[in-house]
Amino acid sequence: MRYTSQALIAEKVHVAGEQLVALSNGCICCSIREDLVREIRRLAERREGGCGRRFDLLVVESTGISLPLPVAATFDFVDEQGRSLSQVARLDTLVTVVDSERFVSSVLTAESLADRGMAVDEQDDRTVADLLVEQVEFADVIVMNKTDLLSQHQAAQLEALLRKLNSSAKILRTSRGRVAASEVLLTRSFDLGAAQQSAGWVALLNEFEAERLAHAQEEQEEEEEGGPSTSGRDDGVQHRHHKHHHHLAASRMTEADKYGIRSFVYFARRPFHPGRLLERALNRTWEGVLRTKGFFWLATRHDVMGIWQSAGGAWQSEPGALWSCLLPETEKPTGQDAAGWDPVFGDRCQQLVWIGIDMDEQRLRAMLDECLLTDEEMALGPEGWAAQLEDPLPAWGVEEADEDEGGEGEEWDEADEGEGEGEEVR
């Protein structure tokens, strides 16, 4: 850089008024700070004596309650004049600093931002755990700060957990925030497409799905050749695949396994009973679970894929798209992408990633199995489910989901009112 630290400190700090500009999809979580766009452009276009740029690098320190991807999306946003920050600046690296001493305990609590006086407004119902996990999941570089306050075992365990949450980020251990500038500047690490796939749950789900589809393809080929097949049988496909997946997991001991960091994918071809899901799963404490995310099928909301997620002590759901089997014939997946579909219910299923420390996988699987419809309930069919099953879960803005506008998820914790008042919902 051409300027010394003293010169930069002496530079007048310009504070811009805050404005928000929503992206075309209208989702509030993807809003862009117009002031950030304006100020970065202003700094990038400043010249020294009419010659070269005055600044080579710009470090943007977001507030502790901001999410990385919306900030990153700022650089690709094109305004009404066809201008984009990418024309004058390149996003180089997303860095997340982790308080090594408090990270796990902060994630395991259900404390809201409002409880800490950090909420943006009265409608901001996010939890501290939500922010911490997402800031880790989308980072290019994770700085484990205050490692001098941890034992060697604790530091190794935390690093293994962070690696499980984000398998591609570079992790640096430090104390008092001492990090070489070369580790966080001019690394050329950031890639928007890669960032959207960097979360550990995405990698785990993709690995599981690839294995499941390959297994389904093998069964289909066996059936076409006249051999025995379990294709189309709900329980057969589910349990055979689970055994195969468990065998692979047991055959390799990873660094995460040494420190009790566990993960698994729950898969089932039956819908959840909404009442039992609330009573037997969401109202229970999930010991050791730090992160869950994936897609789920609710019997009373048969046509809409549910988005399931939790970080720490709060569970959240929102509507996704329609299941792929409901798309027009010209848009439906074909070939291997449609392998393993149920002959009646298509691609509807449960696919949930679980990540935690010393969590009891067998107990959690049994808990979720209890929430699936029984044989008698399955026989009622979708119309019977809608008419006879009570649904105490928060309503979805399904109309918004159908229009691909997304929707703010419903989040439950001990403080929520209405159904389940006063009960812990994970």
Secondary structure as GFF3:
##gff-version 3
##sequence-region A 1 426
A	DSSP	alpha_helix	5	10	.	.	.	ID=ss1
A	DSSP	beta_strand	20	21	.	.	.	ID=ss2
A	DSSP	three_ten_helix	28	30	.	.	.	ID=ss3
A	DSSP	beta_strand	32	33	.	.	.	ID=ss4
A	DSSP	alpha_helix	34	45	.	.	.	ID=ss5
A	DSSP	alpha_helix	68	73	.	.	.	ID=ss6
A	DSSP	three_ten_helix	85	87	.	.	.	ID=ss7
A	DSSP	beta_strand	95	99	.	.	.	ID=ss8
A	DSSP	alpha_helix	103	108	.	.	.	ID=ss9
A	DSSP	alpha_helix	128	137	.	.	.	ID=ss10
A	DSSP	beta_strand	141	145	.	.	.	ID=ss11
A	DSSP	three_ten_helix	147	149	.	.	.	ID=ss12
A	DSSP	alpha_helix	152	165	.	.	.	ID=ss13
A	DSSP	beta_strand	170	173	.	.	.	ID=ss14
A	DSSP	alpha_helix	181	184	.	.	.	ID=ss15
A	DSSP	alpha_helix	192	195	.	.	.	ID=ss16
A	DSSP	alpha_helix	200	224	.	.	.	ID=ss17
A	DSSP	alpha_helix	234	250	.	.	.	ID=ss18
A	DSSP	alpha_helix	255	258	.	.	.	ID=ss19
A	DSSP	beta_strand	261	268	.	.	.	ID=ss20
A	DSSP	alpha_helix	274	277	.	.	.	ID=ss21
A	DSSP	pi_helix	278	282	.	.	.	ID=ss22
A	DSSP	beta_strand	289	296	.	.	.	ID=ss23
A	DSSP	three_ten_helix	299	301	.	.	.	ID=ss24
A	DSSP	beta_strand	304	311	.	.	.	ID=ss25
A	DSSP	beta_strand	314	322	.	.	.	ID=ss26
A	DSSP	three_ten_helix	324	326	.	.	.	ID=ss27
A	DSSP	three_ten_helix	335	338	.	.	.	ID=ss28
A	DSSP	beta_strand	350	357	.	.	.	ID=ss29
A	DSSP	alpha_helix	361	371	.	.	.	ID=ss30
A	DSSP	alpha_helix	375	378	.	.	.	ID=ss31
A	DSSP	alpha_helix	381	388	.	.	.	ID=ss32
A	DSSP	alpha_helix	398	402	.	.	.	ID=ss33
A	DSSP	beta_strand	410	412	.	.	.	ID=ss34
###
